[in-house]
Amino acid sequence: MILMLVSFVVVLLLGAPIVFSFAFSSAIYILFGSSLDANMFGAVLYSSLDSFPLMAIPLFLYAGELMSKGGISRRIVAFSGALVGKVKGYLGLITVIASGFFSAVSGSGVATVAAVGGMMIPEMKRANYPAGYAAALTASGAFLGAIIPPSIPMVMYGFISNTSIGDLFIAGIIPGLLFIFGFIIVNQFYSRRFDLNEFEETAVEDQVETKRLRKIFITGKTAFWALLMPVIIIGGIYGGFFTPTESAVVAVVYAILVASLIYRELNVHDILSVSMTAALNTSMLMITLVFATIFSRLLTIEQIPQKLAEVLMEWTDQNWLIILIVVGFLIFIGMLMDSVTGVILVTPIVYPILVTIAGLDPVHAGIIVVVNLAVGLITPPMAINLFLAGKIANASMKSTIGYLPGFLIVSLIVILMVTYIPGVIMWLPNLMN
């Protein structure tokens, strides 16, 4: 087992894709470090993908791509701008709020960076926001895609731990709102320090000024169909009309209808192009899933979760401290890999500790896992969101990281609230049930 873990870390440090780390270290262990039959690879390859709930992931990815290319992001940004109005730092506020709305449509942090950041980062730079700050703000707001439903990491956690995906979706709403509120405060703090000229006309603002309420009504009417999708998904699941997996099918059909028939920005050629992009993203994700499942299966065979639990119990019997150690472990894993891969790796390890030993509800444990790993999307060295936003903003990583502390402090506060105040997580699921 030590051989497997060492080879995993070495390959990861060499800069190879995470899937190679999982595959190489697992193969090394099976061939040289154990008496296991190498044929188990084939069985796990099949069983790791043979799941009805797992079908929701490629479908939600597809729906998110359709919504992103179908003019959804522009309408969401316009509606967010109407809600915010013209206050100091309003372009930053639009970015945070639009990221929250689009996260409820896409379910992906990276898609949110590309869609919202592609529109808002150039506008913020034009208004004299530092490029590094524009990137840090966009990257932070975009990781809400992993938390606000429909969330792909939550689907993965529910699949692995056999936890209700519908309950996980509804439990992610309040943490998502807390992050939005916190990032708004951070934006207002930073924007007061910048010499902004954002009250000049920008591409985000209409050329003809209209009254505030009328503008909210007009932009809200055009964004209505986009914002209705998460309502249909959550309402349909809790109304018993369809399962979480079936809701992903509904999301795809709805996205095609809205983008092509109502907004009329998606033609047959665009659908084919989006389908190809979604297929490529799905294939990369599923290949990672297969080898991460093999890696996790080997950890389970070697009883690593049980051994870790025994070590923790021998060291301390204080639940709050055990949970804090797990939180630190999750943050560390989030720094090294994306949230979906992290969920696959850590769920078999931390689920028994959080649920069996610490006595947490499986839904509460799932939100702790997803929230901590989502913060890793802006935490170096991995920091996928940060790198993508920095590329869009043409900002150096040094300048971008310089604006991260405020967002990380807010993230830490929300993590502690989510972890140690169960009512923050469980109030809505208990109410719905």
Wavefront OBJ file of the C-alpha trace (Angstrom):
o trace
v 0.000 0.000 0.000
v 2.884 2.374 0.742
v 4.231 1.607 -2.740
v 0.895 2.603 -4.271
v 0.637 5.847 -2.322
v 4.240 6.832 -3.073
v 3.836 6.159 -6.802
v 0.573 8.142 -6.791
v 2.254 11.187 -5.238
v 5.324 10.942 -7.500
v 3.275 10.817 -10.715
v 1.102 13.670 -9.453
v 4.142 15.822 -8.636
v 5.570 15.161 -12.109
v 2.611 17.079 -13.500
v 0.852 14.168 -15.184
v -2.953 14.281 -15.471
v -4.649 12.959 -12.353
v -6.048 9.959 -14.245
v -2.498 8.693 -14.882
v -1.719 8.991 -11.176
v -4.687 6.788 -10.322
v -4.010 4.265 -13.104
v -0.247 3.942 -12.651
v -0.278 3.661 -8.854
v -3.117 1.108 -8.927
v -1.318 -0.998 -11.544
v 1.938 -0.864 -9.575
v 0.154 -2.071 -6.450
v -1.750 -4.901 -8.167
v 1.286 -6.154 -10.102
v 4.006 -5.791 -7.475
v 2.521 -4.992 -4.094
v -0.254 -7.533 -3.590
v -1.584 -10.957 -4.464
v -4.696 -9.542 -6.133
v -5.695 -10.847 -9.555
v -4.966 -8.328 -12.297
v -8.260 -9.372 -13.900
v -10.033 -7.322 -11.247
v -9.302 -4.303 -13.448
v -11.870 -5.504 -15.968
v -14.547 -6.126 -13.378
v -14.101 -2.707 -11.788
v -13.990 -0.999 -15.194
v -17.473 -2.332 -15.861
v -19.010 -2.044 -12.408
v -17.817 1.546 -11.853
v -19.863 2.744 -14.833
v -22.822 0.370 -14.537
v -25.087 2.721 -12.615
v -28.367 4.452 -13.434
v -27.729 7.487 -11.134
v -24.346 7.990 -12.796
v -26.071 8.769 -16.103
v -27.059 12.138 -14.627
v -23.475 13.438 -14.831
v -22.968 13.441 -18.642
v -26.528 14.697 -19.094
v -26.051 17.633 -16.699
v -22.743 18.390 -18.425
v -24.571 18.400 -21.755
v -27.378 20.626 -20.447
v -24.825 23.072 -19.052
v -23.011 23.289 -22.407
v -26.305 23.870 -24.221
v -27.309 26.635 -21.823
v -23.864 28.215 -22.034
v -23.887 28.380 -25.842
v -27.549 29.274 -26.181
v -27.414 32.889 -25.031
v -28.272 32.066 -21.431
v -25.254 33.719 -19.803
v -25.843 37.079 -21.513
v -29.440 37.228 -20.312
v -28.486 36.210 -16.784
v -25.801 38.922 -16.665
v -28.288 41.536 -17.924
v -30.866 40.524 -15.302
v -28.238 40.566 -12.551
v -27.180 44.052 -13.628
v -30.767 45.281 -13.431
v -31.129 43.868 -9.917
v -27.904 45.459 -8.690
v -28.323 48.920 -10.197
v -25.503 51.448 -10.249
v -23.604 51.385 -6.989
v -19.860 51.499 -6.499
v -18.443 48.107 -7.403
v -21.574 47.119 -9.286
v -19.713 45.238 -12.028
v -18.194 43.032 -9.349
v -21.635 42.567 -7.783
v -23.064 41.561 -11.151
v -20.284 39.005 -11.525
v -21.045 37.374 -8.159
v -24.829 37.325 -8.610
v -24.644 36.169 -12.235
v -22.261 33.379 -11.156
v -24.843 32.227 -8.613
v -27.623 32.225 -11.200
v -25.542 30.496 -13.852
v -24.315 27.901 -11.347
v -27.945 26.902 -10.876
v -28.099 26.302 -14.613
v -24.753 24.699 -15.421
v -23.791 22.627 -12.349
v -20.133 23.187 -13.210
v -17.577 25.635 -11.842
v -15.431 25.641 -14.977
v -18.459 26.310 -17.223
v -19.424 29.230 -14.977
v -15.936 30.749 -15.252
v -16.044 30.518 -19.031
v -19.608 31.831 -19.436
v -19.712 34.637 -16.856
v -16.008 35.457 -16.879
v -15.936 35.688 -20.662
v -18.468 38.512 -20.439
v -17.671 40.247 -17.161
v -13.868 40.186 -16.932
v -13.352 42.429 -20.013
v -15.992 44.834 -18.664
v -14.332 44.979 -15.231
v -10.919 45.605 -16.779
v -12.404 48.364 -18.924
v -13.809 49.955 -15.757
v -10.314 49.943 -14.189
v -10.652 46.865 -11.972
v -7.208 45.256 -11.600
v -6.962 42.227 -13.872
v -5.861 40.020 -10.983
v -8.863 41.033 -8.903
v -11.279 40.466 -11.803
v -9.863 36.953 -12.176
v -9.951 36.177 -8.441
v -13.549 37.413 -8.086
v -14.775 35.471 -11.113
v -12.996 32.277 -10.074
v -14.402 32.507 -6.543
v -17.956 33.148 -7.667
v -17.751 30.331 -10.196
v -16.987 27.541 -7.722
v -20.627 27.910 -6.661
v -21.273 25.664 -9.663
v -20.128 22.735 -7.518
v -22.435 23.700 -4.632
v -25.671 25.216 -5.949
v -27.937 22.543 -7.492
v -27.777 20.841 -9.883
v -24.257 19.961 -8.705
v -22.233 17.275 -10.467
v -20.017 16.564 -7.393
v -23.200 16.028 -5.342
v -24.451 13.519 -7.905
v -21.148 11.688 -7.580
v -21.248 11.713 -3.773
v -24.834 10.455 -3.773
v -23.890 7.665 -6.177
v -20.915 6.495 -4.107
v -22.514 6.797 -0.648
v -26.076 5.847 -1.630
v -27.369 9.185 -0.295
v -30.440 10.957 -1.667
v -29.280 13.226 -4.496
v -32.458 15.271 -4.167
v -31.712 15.988 -0.491
v -28.143 16.923 -1.372
v -29.379 19.345 -4.023
v -31.755 21.120 -1.670
v -29.149 21.163 1.128
v -26.687 23.009 -1.108
v -28.912 26.070 -1.536
v -28.211 27.815 1.794
v -24.403 27.295 1.681
v -24.473 28.707 -1.848
v -26.361 31.787 -0.658
v -23.898 32.249 2.207
v -20.989 32.246 -0.236
v -22.755 34.779 -2.474
v -23.429 37.087 0.482
v -19.841 36.772 1.711
v -18.323 37.460 -1.713
v -20.543 40.529 -2.108
v -19.064 41.895 1.140
v -15.537 41.158 -0.083
v -16.254 42.891 -3.397
v -17.540 46.006 -1.662
v -14.437 46.052 0.543
v -12.037 45.826 -2.401
v -13.979 48.108 -4.771
v -13.664 51.015 -2.334
v -9.887 50.785 -2.727
v -9.951 50.948 -6.545
v -10.156 54.054 -8.698
v -13.037 52.834 -10.846
v -14.702 54.457 -13.827
v -17.485 51.896 -14.096
v -20.302 54.449 -14.287
v -19.352 55.122 -17.879
v -21.394 53.202 -20.425
v -20.285 49.597 -20.816
v -21.392 46.759 -23.007
v -23.325 45.321 -20.076
v -25.516 48.435 -19.733
v -28.328 49.305 -22.124
v -27.675 52.356 -24.290
v -31.023 53.872 -23.334
v -31.622 54.405 -19.629
v -34.901 53.052 -18.344
v -36.488 53.117 -14.971
v -35.102 50.558 -12.549
v -38.259 48.481 -12.092
v -38.995 48.473 -15.798
v -35.469 47.328 -16.527
v -35.729 44.525 -13.970
v -39.011 43.459 -15.551
v -37.647 43.494 -19.102
v -34.414 41.633 -18.336
v -36.207 39.283 -15.942
v -38.690 38.366 -18.641
v -35.911 37.377 -21.042
v -33.952 35.511 -18.340
v -37.072 33.817 -16.965
v -36.785 30.690 -19.087
v -33.152 30.183 -18.100
v -33.824 30.652 -14.378
v -36.819 28.318 -14.530
v -34.650 25.247 -15.176
v -33.353 24.713 -11.601
v -36.904 25.249 -10.315
v -38.160 22.516 -12.646
v -35.359 20.161 -11.579
v -35.763 20.613 -7.816
v -39.561 20.812 -7.994
v -39.777 17.750 -10.209
v -37.565 15.666 -7.925
v -39.390 16.616 -4.733
v -42.776 16.485 -6.442
v -42.122 12.871 -7.378
v -42.417 13.539 -11.106
v -38.960 12.185 -11.919
v -35.762 10.896 -10.335
v -32.526 12.958 -10.225
v -31.248 11.011 -13.245
v -34.460 11.598 -15.161
v -34.268 15.281 -14.193
v -30.981 15.468 -16.113
v -32.797 14.257 -19.239
v -35.463 16.896 -18.640
v -32.698 19.512 -18.293
v -31.196 18.564 -21.680
v -34.541 18.646 -23.494
v -35.480 21.912 -21.784
v -32.114 23.500 -22.656
v -32.504 22.574 -26.344
v -36.065 23.920 -26.487
v -35.236 27.202 -24.726
v -31.996 27.904 -26.601
v -33.299 26.963 -30.063
v -37.013 27.833 -30.037
v -37.348 30.656 -27.481
v -33.963 32.420 -27.603
v -33.241 31.178 -31.146
v -29.481 31.230 -30.657
v -28.847 27.515 -31.125
v -29.112 25.911 -34.553
v -28.478 22.341 -35.674
v -24.778 23.023 -36.314
v -24.382 24.533 -32.829
v -26.115 21.545 -31.237
v -23.728 19.162 -32.997
v -20.728 21.236 -31.879
v -21.976 21.393 -28.294
v -22.689 17.659 -28.357
v -19.107 16.960 -29.411
v -17.710 19.189 -26.644
v -19.951 17.565 -24.036
v -18.978 14.086 -25.271
v -15.269 14.885 -24.965
v -15.710 16.333 -21.466
v -17.795 13.315 -20.445
v -15.231 10.847 -21.786
v -12.407 12.522 -19.829
v -14.517 12.559 -16.684
v -15.596 8.935 -17.027
v -12.057 7.701 -17.663
v -10.973 9.505 -14.510
v -13.940 7.998 -12.659
v -12.978 4.457 -13.653
v -9.376 4.637 -12.470
v -10.249 6.667 -9.375
v -12.784 3.949 -8.502
v -10.083 1.288 -8.836
v -7.796 3.332 -6.591
v -10.571 3.793 -4.012
v -11.461 0.093 -4.206
v -7.865 -0.820 -3.358
v -7.927 1.542 -0.387
v -11.094 -0.176 0.804
v -9.615 -3.663 0.318
v -6.653 -2.634 2.452
v -9.116 -1.244 5.040
v -7.495 2.184 4.938
v -10.702 3.982 6.036
v -11.108 1.666 9.028
v -7.455 2.030 9.988
v -7.672 5.810 9.784
v -10.807 5.730 11.915
v -9.063 3.584 14.523
v -6.099 5.962 14.625
v -8.413 8.937 15.099
v -10.356 7.184 17.860
v -7.145 6.289 19.680
v -5.886 9.842 19.396
v -9.103 11.625 20.391
v -12.747 10.867 21.118
v -13.870 14.474 20.591
v -16.223 14.583 17.617
v -15.521 18.239 16.864
v -11.795 17.548 16.595
v -12.291 14.458 14.428
v -14.475 16.489 12.082
v -11.913 19.313 12.011
v -9.184 16.867 10.996
v -11.403 15.567 8.203
v -12.077 19.136 7.038
v -8.340 19.822 6.887
v -7.842 16.625 4.881
v -10.604 17.617 2.439
v -9.128 21.090 1.914
v -5.734 19.505 1.211
v -7.227 17.093 -1.348
v -9.126 19.987 -2.961
v -5.801 21.746 -3.504
v -4.561 18.820 -5.595
v -7.504 17.806 -7.812
v -10.859 18.943 -9.155
v -13.957 18.514 -6.997
v -15.487 15.589 -8.931
v -12.287 13.531 -8.800
v -11.838 14.510 -5.157
v -15.334 13.258 -4.284
v -14.574 9.901 -5.918
v -11.341 9.550 -3.967
v -12.313 10.764 -0.508
v -15.927 9.629 -0.072
v -15.049 5.980 0.731
v -12.453 7.273 3.214
v -14.286 10.046 5.073
v -17.892 8.793 4.888
v -17.414 6.138 7.614
v -15.597 8.660 9.809
v -18.161 11.454 9.476
v -21.292 9.300 9.551
v -20.409 6.243 11.651
v -17.947 7.735 14.144
v -18.919 11.423 14.284
v -22.617 10.624 13.881
v -23.385 13.162 11.158
v -26.322 12.816 8.799
v -25.147 11.473 5.396
v -26.546 14.595 3.687
v -24.679 16.874 6.119
v -21.501 14.852 5.542
v -21.965 15.160 1.783
v -22.251 18.944 1.889
v -19.118 19.138 4.043
v -17.242 17.050 1.462
v -18.471 19.011 -1.564
v -18.047 22.494 -0.055
v -14.482 21.849 1.099
v -13.445 20.343 -2.227
v -15.142 23.184 -4.134
v -12.983 25.751 -2.325
v -10.013 23.883 -3.786
v -11.037 25.246 -7.204
v -9.457 28.559 -6.137
v -6.701 27.152 -3.920
v -3.270 26.556 -5.534
v -1.570 24.492 -6.756
v -4.490 22.984 -8.714
v -6.931 25.952 -8.691
v -8.620 25.173 -12.017
v -11.002 28.128 -11.775
v -8.170 30.484 -10.912
v -6.032 29.450 -13.865
v -8.929 29.721 -16.333
v -10.071 33.122 -15.017
v -6.470 34.363 -15.055
v -6.149 33.293 -18.677
v -9.323 35.169 -19.627
v -8.140 38.267 -17.732
v -4.575 37.953 -19.024
v -3.446 38.303 -15.406
v -0.379 36.762 -13.811
v -0.938 34.140 -11.157
v 0.982 36.285 -8.663
v -1.367 39.252 -9.097
v -4.436 37.013 -8.930
v -3.354 35.226 -5.764
v -2.739 38.601 -4.128
v -6.509 39.203 -4.040
v -7.434 35.710 -2.804
v -7.175 36.160 1.010
v -10.538 37.929 1.332
v -12.334 35.204 -0.593
v -10.544 32.434 1.303
v -11.446 34.001 4.676
v -15.126 34.071 3.661
v -14.827 30.486 2.433
v -13.330 29.368 5.752
v -16.130 31.066 7.715
v -18.787 29.365 5.580
v -16.986 26.019 5.919
v -17.041 26.307 9.723
v -20.734 27.274 9.691
v -21.611 24.396 7.387
v -19.562 21.963 9.466
v -20.529 22.857 13.020
v -24.057 24.264 12.635
v -26.055 21.339 11.182
v -29.209 23.440 10.939
v -27.597 25.481 8.157
v -27.524 22.333 6.042
v -30.449 20.257 7.250
v -33.177 22.886 7.686
v -34.322 22.923 4.056
v -34.143 19.122 3.457
v -36.055 18.501 6.709
v -38.618 21.111 5.708
v -39.074 19.608 2.241
v -39.375 16.090 3.643
l 1 2 3 4 5 6 7 8 9 10 11 12 13 14 15 16 17 18 19 20 21 22 23 24 25 26 27 28 29 30 31 32 33 34 35 36 37 38 39 40 41 42 43 44 45 46 47 48 49 50 51 52 53 54 55 56 57 58 59 60 61 62 63 64 65 66 67 68 69 70 71 72 73 74 75 76 77 78 79 80 81 82 83 84 85 86 87 88 89 90 91 92 93 94 95 96 97 98 99 100 101 102 103 104 105 106 107 108 109 110 111 112 113 114 115 116 117 118 119 120 121 122 123 124 125 126 127 128 129 130 131 132 133 134 135 136 137 138 139 140 141 142 143 144 145 146 147 148 149 150 151 152 153 154 155 156 157 158 159 160 161 162 163 164 165 166 167 168 169 170 171 172 173 174 175 176 177 178 179 180 181 182 183 184 185 186 187 188 189 190 191 192 193 194 195 196 197 198 199 200 201 202 203 204 205 206 207 208 209 210 211 212 213 214 215 216 217 218 219 220 221 222 223 224 225 226 227 228 229 230 231 232 233 234 235 236 237 238 239 240 241 242 243 244 245 246 247 248 249 250 251 252 253 254 255 256 257 258 259 260 261 262 263 264 265 266 267 268 269 270 271 272 273 274 275 276 277 278 279 280 281 282 283 284 285 286 287 288 289 290 291 292 293 294 295 296 297 298 299 300 301 302 303 304 305 306 307 308 309 310 311 312 313 314 315 316 317 318 319 320 321 322 323 324 325 326 327 328 329 330 331 332 333 334 335 336 337 338 339 340 341 342 343 344 345 346 347 348 349 350 351 352 353 354 355 356 357 358 359 360 361 362 363 364 365 366 367 368 369 370 371 372 373 374 375 376 377 378 379 380 381 382 383 384 385 386 387 388 389 390 391 392 393 394 395 396 397 398 399 400 401 402 403 404 405 406 407 408 409 410 411 412 413 414 415 416 417 418 419 420 421 422 423 424 425 426 427 428 429 430 431 432 433
